[in-house]
Each structure stands twice: as structure tokens, then as C-alpha cells.
């Protein structure tokens, strides 16, 4: 299991605390310091069953600078969204937990983290 975190994020800290309390074995990836590649993002999106716009933090300054809210959320634009996330990792929703069964969740709630633990 791996968890992508921003240590400054309260949701990330809460997810790590819950994983620790449950004795989970996991690795931490500080994705702002070690950004995922476009290929890693494609893999995680497949595991999540989501599209890149579903995990994009559109309120971030970078999103506003890029004009993401005006980008179409359609397959023809998918690669452009992924490139934006890879180039501006602050835009990636967090935390993302990749479970041992090959799935993944966005662990913003205790229920989502527990879901990842159960897989």
C-alpha cells in the first residue's frame, strides 16, 4: 500500500494517523517533492476508476492560472489534464491510497481510508 500525501494537508495527516492506528504497512510518497509521471497518473486513474478532472483541485492558484475550469471534461482533453497534473502536482487531490489489491481510493474521509485497508 502506498499513500500520496502533502504533509501540510490535514486530510493527509488524518489518513496517515488512521493507517498507523490500524497497524497498516504502507509507504509514503510526498508527491509534491516526488511528483508522479504522466504514466503513473494514468495507472492511478485506472485504479481509481476516475478521470483526471475528477482528482483535480480546481481552486488552487495553478488551476486558475491554467484556466482549468474552462477545459472540457472529455476524452479528447484527457492527456492535457494529465499533463497539467504531472506538471503541477499541487493540483492532485489528496491523499491517494493505492491498495494491495490493485485498486485505489482518494482517502479524504475515514470511511475511504478504511475501505482501502479492507482491500
TORDO-657511 format. One record per atom (N, C-alpha, C): x, y, z; residue number from 1. Coordinates in Angstrom, 3 decimals. Example, Ala and Ser with C-alpha at 12.3 -4.5 7.8 and 13.67 -1.06 7.14 Angstrom:
residues 2
+----------+----------+----------+------+
:     east :    north :       up : resi :
+----------+----------+----------+------+
:   13.190 :   -5.690 :    7.800 :    1 :
:   12.300 :   -4.500 :    7.800 :    1 :
:   13.200 :   -3.300 :    7.800 :    1 :
:   12.850 :   -2.250 :    7.080 :    2 :
:   13.670 :   -1.060 :    7.140 :    2 :
:   12.900 :    0.030 :    7.870 :    2 :
+----------+----------+----------+------+
//
This chain:
residues 119
+----------+----------+----------+------+
:     east :    north :       up : resi :
+----------+----------+----------+------+
:    0.851 :   -1.167 :    0.000 :    1 :
:    0.000 :    0.000 :    0.000 :    1 :
:    0.898 :    1.232 :    0.000 :    1 :
:    0.469 :    2.215 :   -0.779 :    2 :
:    1.204 :    3.477 :   -0.830 :    2 :
:    0.196 :    4.606 :   -0.651 :    2 :
:    0.634 :    5.675 :    0.018 :    3 :
:   -0.227 :    6.835 :    0.187 :    3 :
:    0.522 :    8.063 :   -0.309 :    3 :
:   -0.137 :    8.808 :   -1.203 :    4 :
:    0.419 :   10.053 :   -1.712 :    4 :
:   -0.089 :   11.165 :   -0.813 :    4 :
:    0.852 :   11.895 :   -0.189 :    5 :
:    0.449 :   12.925 :    0.756 :    5 :
:    1.170 :   14.244 :    0.532 :    5 :
:    0.545 :   15.261 :    1.067 :    6 :
:    1.152 :   16.566 :    1.294 :    6 :
:    1.117 :   16.711 :    2.814 :    6 :
:    2.266 :   16.710 :    3.489 :    7 :
:    2.270 :   16.748 :    4.953 :    7 :
:    1.547 :   17.960 :    5.554 :    7 :
:    1.383 :   19.021 :    4.772 :    8 :
:    0.686 :   20.206 :    5.263 :    8 :
:   -0.834 :   20.035 :    5.257 :    8 :
:   -1.322 :   18.972 :    4.659 :    9 :
:   -2.762 :   18.732 :    4.499 :    9 :
:   -3.326 :   17.960 :    5.692 :    9 :
:   -4.364 :   18.497 :    6.308 :   10 :
:   -4.961 :   17.845 :    7.470 :   10 :
:   -5.597 :   16.502 :    7.101 :   10 :
:   -6.176 :   16.386 :    5.911 :   11 :
:   -6.772 :   15.113 :    5.482 :   11 :
:   -5.686 :   14.045 :    5.325 :   11 :
:   -4.525 :   14.448 :    4.830 :   12 :
:   -3.400 :   13.513 :    4.684 :   12 :
:   -2.905 :   13.057 :    6.046 :   12 :
:   -2.738 :   14.005 :    6.948 :   13 :
:   -2.271 :   13.650 :    8.295 :   13 :
:   -3.268 :   12.730 :    8.977 :   13 :
:   -4.556 :   12.979 :    8.794 :   14 :
:   -5.581 :   12.121 :    9.390 :   14 :
:   -5.547 :   10.717 :    8.811 :   14 :
:   -5.330 :   10.609 :    7.507 :   15 :
:   -5.261 :    9.288 :    6.867 :   15 :
:   -4.057 :    8.507 :    7.380 :   15 :
:   -2.902 :    9.170 :    7.482 :   16 :
:   -1.695 :    8.511 :    7.987 :   16 :
:   -1.905 :    8.071 :    9.436 :   16 :
:   -2.525 :    8.916 :   10.228 :   17 :
:   -2.797 :    8.575 :   11.632 :   17 :
:   -3.682 :    7.327 :   11.722 :   17 :
:   -4.705 :    7.251 :   10.879 :   18 :
:   -5.584 :    6.088 :   10.881 :   18 :
:   -4.849 :    4.838 :   10.410 :   18 :
:   -4.041 :    4.960 :    9.363 :   19 :
:   -3.258 :    3.808 :    8.900 :   19 :
:   -2.335 :    3.312 :   10.005 :   19 :
:   -1.696 :    4.244 :   10.706 :   20 :
:   -0.816 :    3.862 :   11.812 :   20 :
:   -1.595 :    3.183 :   12.932 :   20 :
:   -2.754 :    3.744 :   13.267 :   21 :
:   -3.570 :    3.181 :   14.351 :   21 :
:   -4.025 :    1.762 :   14.019 :   21 :
:   -4.227 :    1.492 :   12.738 :   22 :
:   -4.665 :    0.160 :   12.317 :   22 :
:   -3.497 :   -0.783 :   12.054 :   22 :
:   -2.266 :   -0.287 :   12.228 :   23 :
:   -1.086 :   -1.128 :   12.025 :   23 :
:   -0.829 :   -1.487 :   10.569 :   23 :
:   -1.283 :   -0.661 :    9.665 :   24 :
:   -1.121 :   -0.934 :    8.233 :   24 :
:    0.343 :   -0.783 :    7.813 :   24 :
:    0.740 :   -1.602 :    6.853 :   25 :
:    2.062 :   -1.458 :    6.254 :   25 :
:    1.877 :   -0.653 :    4.981 :   25 :
:    2.616 :    0.453 :    4.880 :   26 :
:    2.468 :    1.324 :    3.720 :   26 :
:    3.734 :    2.137 :    3.534 :   26 :
:    3.851 :    2.706 :    2.352 :   27 :
:    4.928 :    3.640 :    2.087 :   27 :
:    4.311 :    5.001 :    1.806 :   27 :
:    5.034 :    6.025 :    2.174 :   28 :
:    4.578 :    7.400 :    1.974 :   28 :
:    5.273 :    7.984 :    0.760 :   28 :
:    4.493 :    8.629 :   -0.061 :   29 :
:    5.056 :    9.381 :   -1.189 :   29 :
:    4.626 :   10.831 :   -1.036 :   29 :
:    5.593 :   11.675 :   -0.807 :   30 :
:    5.325 :   13.116 :   -0.741 :   30 :
:    5.305 :   13.611 :   -2.176 :   30 :
:    4.127 :   13.607 :   -2.749 :   31 :
:    4.012 :   13.797 :   -4.191 :   31 :
:    4.372 :   15.203 :   -4.672 :   31 :
:    4.479 :   16.171 :   -3.768 :   32 :
:    4.950 :   17.490 :   -4.193 :   32 :
:    6.460 :   17.480 :   -4.390 :   32 :
:    7.150 :   16.669 :   -3.599 :   33 :
:    8.603 :   16.536 :   -3.719 :   33 :
:    8.995 :   15.485 :   -4.754 :   33 :
:    8.145 :   14.487 :   -4.923 :   34 :
:    8.381 :   13.375 :   -5.850 :   34 :
:    7.135 :   13.231 :   -6.727 :   34 :
:    6.949 :   14.165 :   -7.678 :   35 :
:    5.716 :   14.175 :   -8.475 :   35 :
:    5.550 :   12.919 :   -9.325 :   35 :
:    4.319 :   12.464 :   -9.464 :   36 :
:    4.081 :   11.312 :  -10.337 :   36 :
:    4.251 :   11.704 :  -11.805 :   36 :
:    4.690 :   10.742 :  -12.582 :   37 :
:    4.800 :   10.947 :  -14.027 :   37 :
:    3.407 :   10.850 :  -14.642 :   37 :
:    3.311 :   11.224 :  -15.900 :   38 :
:    2.035 :   11.087 :  -16.597 :   38 :
:    1.595 :    9.622 :  -16.612 :   38 :
:    2.541 :    8.711 :  -16.817 :   39 :
:    2.195 :    7.291 :  -16.847 :   39 :
:    1.700 :    6.813 :  -15.481 :   39 :
:    2.361 :    7.258 :  -14.411 :   40 :
:    1.895 :    6.889 :  -13.067 :   40 :
:    0.496 :    7.435 :  -12.817 :   40 :
:    0.232 :    8.641 :  -13.271 :   41 :
:   -1.106 :    9.206 :  -13.115 :   41 :
:   -2.141 :    8.390 :  -13.886 :   41 :
:   -1.814 :    7.969 :  -15.095 :   42 :
:   -2.749 :    7.143 :  -15.868 :   42 :
:   -3.065 :    5.847 :  -15.113 :   42 :
:   -2.019 :    5.239 :  -14.546 :   43 :
:   -2.210 :    3.998 :  -13.795 :   43 :
:   -3.088 :    4.226 :  -12.569 :   43 :
:   -2.812 :    5.286 :  -11.832 :   44 :
:   -3.604 :    5.569 :  -10.633 :   44 :
:   -5.048 :    5.897 :  -11.013 :   44 :
:   -5.239 :    6.645 :  -12.067 :   45 :
:   -6.603 :    6.958 :  -12.508 :   45 :
:   -7.358 :    5.692 :  -12.870 :   45 :
:   -6.681 :    4.758 :  -13.539 :   46 :
:   -7.316 :    3.481 :  -13.870 :   46 :
:   -7.694 :    2.736 :  -12.596 :   46 :
:   -6.787 :    2.721 :  -11.635 :   47 :
:   -7.054 :    2.038 :  -10.365 :   47 :
:   -8.192 :    2.708 :   -9.600 :   47 :
:   -8.267 :    4.037 :   -9.700 :   48 :
:   -9.340 :    4.777 :   -9.039 :   48 :
:  -10.677 :    4.634 :   -9.762 :   48 :
:  -10.608 :    4.377 :  -11.071 :   49 :
:  -11.827 :    4.366 :  -11.871 :   49 :
:  -12.341 :    5.781 :  -12.104 :   49 :
:  -11.408 :    6.753 :  -12.156 :   50 :
:  -11.774 :    8.161 :  -12.307 :   50 :
:  -11.054 :    8.771 :  -13.494 :   50 :
:  -11.478 :    9.966 :  -13.841 :   51 :
:  -10.841 :   10.755 :  -14.886 :   51 :
:   -9.968 :   11.817 :  -14.224 :   51 :
:   -9.017 :   12.390 :  -14.951 :   52 :
:   -8.120 :   13.367 :  -14.322 :   52 :
:   -8.854 :   14.572 :  -13.724 :   52 :
:   -9.907 :   15.023 :  -14.369 :   53 :
:  -10.648 :   16.172 :  -13.833 :   53 :
:  -11.351 :   15.836 :  -12.526 :   53 :
:  -11.571 :   14.536 :  -12.263 :   54 :
:  -12.200 :   14.121 :  -11.011 :   54 :
:  -11.263 :   14.259 :   -9.815 :   54 :
:   -9.946 :   14.288 :  -10.067 :   55 :
:   -8.982 :   14.391 :   -8.958 :   55 :
:   -8.202 :   15.703 :   -9.019 :   55 :
:   -8.758 :   16.689 :   -9.691 :   56 :
:   -8.080 :   17.970 :   -9.842 :   56 :
:   -8.632 :   18.981 :   -8.858 :   56 :
:   -7.726 :   19.628 :   -8.161 :   57 :
:   -8.085 :   20.681 :   -7.204 :   57 :
:   -8.182 :   21.998 :   -7.988 :   57 :
:   -9.372 :   22.320 :   -8.425 :   58 :
:   -9.565 :   23.461 :   -9.327 :   58 :
:   -9.525 :   24.810 :   -8.615 :   58 :
:   -9.467 :   24.813 :   -7.296 :   59 :
:   -9.400 :   26.084 :   -6.564 :   59 :
:   -7.969 :   26.563 :   -6.331 :   59 :
:   -6.995 :   25.722 :   -6.667 :   60 :
:   -5.595 :   26.099 :   -6.483 :   60 :
:   -5.218 :   27.221 :   -7.449 :   60 :
:   -4.238 :   28.024 :   -7.055 :   61 :
:   -3.782 :   29.141 :   -7.896 :   61 :
:   -3.328 :   28.658 :   -9.271 :   61 :
:   -2.622 :   27.512 :   -9.305 :   62 :
:   -2.149 :   26.982 :  -10.581 :   62 :
:   -3.318 :   26.657 :  -11.518 :   62 :
:   -4.403 :   26.148 :  -10.949 :   63 :
:   -5.585 :   25.818 :  -11.758 :   63 :
:   -6.174 :   27.072 :  -12.380 :   63 :
:   -6.208 :   28.119 :  -11.603 :   64 :
:   -6.742 :   29.385 :  -12.116 :   64 :
:   -5.828 :   29.951 :  -13.193 :   64 :
:   -4.508 :   29.856 :  -12.975 :   65 :
:   -3.551 :   30.346 :  -13.975 :   65 :
:   -3.674 :   29.581 :  -15.286 :   65 :
:   -3.919 :   28.269 :  -15.196 :   66 :
:   -4.061 :   27.441 :  -16.391 :   66 :
:   -5.447 :   27.557 :  -17.021 :   66 :
:   -6.398 :   28.109 :  -16.279 :   67 :
:   -7.768 :   28.211 :  -16.775 :   67 :
:   -8.482 :   26.875 :  -16.816 :   67 :
:   -8.160 :   25.982 :  -15.866 :   68 :
:   -8.708 :   24.621 :  -15.887 :   68 :
:  -10.232 :   24.561 :  -15.860 :   68 :
:  -10.863 :   25.497 :  -15.195 :   69 :
:  -12.327 :   25.445 :  -15.123 :   69 :
:  -12.976 :   25.567 :  -16.494 :   69 :
:  -12.235 :   26.112 :  -17.451 :   70 :
:  -12.799 :   26.240 :  -18.798 :   70 :
:  -12.428 :   25.053 :  -19.699 :   70 :
:  -11.585 :   24.146 :  -19.215 :   71 :
:  -11.183 :   22.994 :  -20.022 :   71 :
:  -12.333 :   21.985 :  -20.096 :   71 :
:  -12.600 :   21.448 :  -21.277 :   72 :
:  -13.632 :   20.419 :  -21.382 :   72 :
:  -13.245 :   19.157 :  -20.614 :   72 :
:  -14.228 :   18.564 :  -19.987 :   73 :
:  -14.032 :   17.297 :  -19.281 :   73 :
:  -14.493 :   16.187 :  -20.213 :   73 :
:  -13.649 :   15.921 :  -21.195 :   74 :
:  -13.986 :   14.926 :  -22.211 :   74 :
:  -12.716 :   14.199 :  -22.651 :   74 :
:  -12.891 :   13.008 :  -23.212 :   75 :
:  -11.740 :   12.178 :  -23.576 :   75 :
:  -10.692 :   12.868 :  -24.445 :   75 :
:  -11.100 :   13.721 :  -25.347 :   76 :
:  -10.129 :   14.384 :  -26.219 :   76 :
:   -9.169 :   15.277 :  -25.437 :   76 :
:   -9.561 :   15.690 :  -24.263 :   77 :
:   -8.740 :   16.575 :  -23.420 :   77 :
:   -8.035 :   15.827 :  -22.296 :   77 :
:   -8.237 :   14.526 :  -22.192 :   78 :
:   -7.694 :   13.739 :  -21.077 :   78 :
:   -6.181 :   13.887 :  -20.939 :   78 :
:   -5.450 :   13.759 :  -22.033 :   79 :
:   -3.989 :   13.852 :  -21.968 :   79 :
:   -3.540 :   15.237 :  -21.499 :   79 :
:   -4.256 :   16.256 :  -21.904 :   80 :
:   -3.908 :   17.611 :  -21.471 :   80 :
:   -4.116 :   17.764 :  -19.963 :   80 :
:   -5.207 :   17.210 :  -19.439 :   81 :
:   -5.453 :   17.241 :  -17.997 :   81 :
:   -4.342 :   16.491 :  -17.245 :   81 :
:   -3.985 :   15.319 :  -17.753 :   82 :
:   -2.945 :   14.515 :  -17.097 :   82 :
:   -1.614 :   15.257 :  -17.105 :   82 :
:   -1.283 :   15.884 :  -18.218 :   83 :
:   -0.041 :   16.662 :  -18.298 :   83 :
:   -0.061 :   17.811 :  -17.295 :   83 :
:   -1.210 :   18.441 :  -17.116 :   84 :
:   -1.318 :   19.532 :  -16.143 :   84 :
:   -1.086 :   19.016 :  -14.724 :   84 :
:   -1.638 :   17.852 :  -14.393 :   85 :
:   -1.443 :   17.275 :  -13.060 :   85 :
:    0.020 :   16.891 :  -12.844 :   85 :
:    0.643 :   16.312 :  -13.859 :   86 :
:    2.050 :   15.923 :  -13.736 :   86 :
:    2.939 :   17.157 :  -13.611 :   86 :
:    2.612 :   18.204 :  -14.323 :   87 :
:    3.413 :   19.421 :  -14.293 :   87 :
:    3.158 :   20.313 :  -13.101 :   87 :
:    2.005 :   20.127 :  -12.481 :   88 :
:    1.601 :   20.943 :  -11.329 :   88 :
:    0.985 :   20.019 :  -10.276 :   88 :
:    1.814 :   19.225 :   -9.583 :   89 :
:    1.274 :   18.208 :   -8.672 :   89 :
:    0.404 :   18.764 :   -7.547 :   89 :
:    0.531 :   20.041 :   -7.229 :   90 :
:   -0.327 :   20.632 :   -6.205 :   90 :
:   -1.806 :   20.516 :   -6.586 :   90 :
:   -2.074 :   20.324 :   -7.872 :   91 :
:   -3.445 :   20.202 :   -8.356 :   91 :
:   -4.072 :   18.845 :   -8.059 :   91 :
:   -3.259 :   17.857 :   -7.671 :   92 :
:   -3.760 :   16.497 :   -7.437 :   92 :
:   -4.476 :   16.427 :   -6.090 :   92 :
:   -5.702 :   15.902 :   -6.130 :   93 :
:   -6.469 :   15.700 :   -4.902 :   93 :
:   -5.702 :   14.737 :   -3.997 :   93 :
:   -5.844 :   14.915 :   -2.720 :   94 :
:   -5.072 :   14.122 :   -1.774 :   94 :
:   -5.899 :   13.773 :   -0.548 :   94 :
:   -5.480 :   12.754 :    0.157 :   95 :
:   -4.449 :   11.769 :   -0.176 :   95 :
:   -5.000 :   10.708 :   -1.123 :   95 :
:   -4.122 :   10.108 :   -1.877 :   96 :
:   -4.492 :    8.971 :   -2.730 :   96 :
:   -3.799 :    7.748 :   -2.146 :   96 :
:   -4.596 :    6.707 :   -1.921 :   97 :
:   -4.079 :    5.466 :   -1.355 :   97 :
:   -4.227 :    4.362 :   -2.394 :   97 :
:   -3.115 :    3.730 :   -2.727 :   98 :
:   -3.159 :    2.577 :   -3.625 :   98 :
:   -3.186 :    1.328 :   -2.750 :   98 :
:   -4.233 :    0.552 :   -2.907 :   99 :
:   -4.424 :   -0.640 :   -2.081 :   99 :
:   -3.687 :   -1.835 :   -2.664 :   99 :
:   -3.480 :   -2.822 :   -1.823 :  100 :
:   -2.727 :   -4.004 :   -2.224 :  100 :
:   -3.436 :   -4.839 :   -3.291 :  100 :
:   -4.751 :   -4.674 :   -3.437 :  101 :
:   -5.489 :   -5.462 :   -4.420 :  101 :
:   -5.474 :   -4.849 :   -5.822 :  101 :
:   -4.726 :   -3.762 :   -5.988 :  102 :
:   -4.648 :   -3.121 :   -7.294 :  102 :
:   -5.610 :   -1.962 :   -7.474 :  102 :
:   -6.459 :   -1.719 :   -6.496 :  103 :
:   -7.386 :   -0.594 :   -6.571 :  103 :
:   -6.753 :    0.621 :   -5.888 :  103 :
:   -7.485 :    1.704 :   -5.864 :  104 :
:   -7.023 :    2.917 :   -5.188 :  104 :
:   -8.239 :    3.709 :   -4.737 :  104 :
:   -8.025 :    4.584 :   -3.756 :  105 :
:   -9.090 :    5.477 :   -3.275 :  105 :
:   -8.500 :    6.846 :   -3.003 :  105 :
:   -9.350 :    7.845 :   -3.100 :  106 :
:   -8.993 :    9.168 :   -2.612 :  106 :
:   -9.447 :    9.159 :   -1.156 :  106 :
:   -8.480 :    9.170 :   -0.241 :  107 :
:   -8.750 :    8.951 :    1.180 :  107 :
:   -9.076 :   10.212 :    1.961 :  107 :
:  -10.052 :   10.978 :    1.516 :  108 :
:  -10.392 :   12.228 :    2.186 :  108 :
:  -11.308 :   12.018 :    3.389 :  108 :
:  -11.842 :   10.816 :    3.542 :  109 :
:  -12.697 :   10.535 :    4.697 :  109 :
:  -12.184 :    9.281 :    5.403 :  109 :
:  -12.573 :    9.138 :    6.649 :  110 :
:  -12.195 :    7.942 :    7.403 :  110 :
:  -12.740 :    6.701 :    6.715 :  110 :
:  -13.961 :    6.797 :    6.183 :  111 :
:  -14.570 :    5.652 :    5.501 :  111 :
:  -13.739 :    5.226 :    4.291 :  111 :
:  -13.238 :    6.196 :    3.522 :  112 :
:  -12.438 :    5.867 :    2.340 :  112 :
:  -11.126 :    5.192 :    2.745 :  112 :
:  -10.502 :    5.674 :    3.809 :  113 :
:   -9.246 :    5.066 :    4.275 :  113 :
:   -9.526 :    3.646 :    4.759 :  113 :
:  -10.607 :    3.463 :    5.495 :  114 :
:  -10.953 :    2.119 :    5.965 :  114 :
:  -11.271 :    1.189 :    4.791 :  114 :
:  -11.888 :    1.748 :    3.758 :  115 :
:  -12.161 :    0.972 :    2.557 :  115 :
:  -10.859 :    0.456 :    1.949 :  115 :
:   -9.851 :    1.334 :    1.851 :  116 :
:   -8.550 :    0.927 :    1.317 :  116 :
:   -7.916 :   -0.152 :    2.198 :  116 :
:   -8.063 :   -0.024 :    3.496 :  117 :
:   -7.498 :   -1.002 :    4.426 :  117 :
:   -8.141 :   -2.380 :    4.262 :  117 :
:   -9.401 :   -2.398 :    3.889 :  118 :
:  -10.130 :   -3.667 :    3.790 :  118 :
:   -9.835 :   -4.419 :    2.491 :  118 :
:   -9.129 :   -3.783 :    1.582 :  119 :
:   -8.903 :   -4.412 :    0.253 :  119 :
:   -7.687 :   -5.302 :    0.250 :  119 :
+----------+----------+----------+------+
//
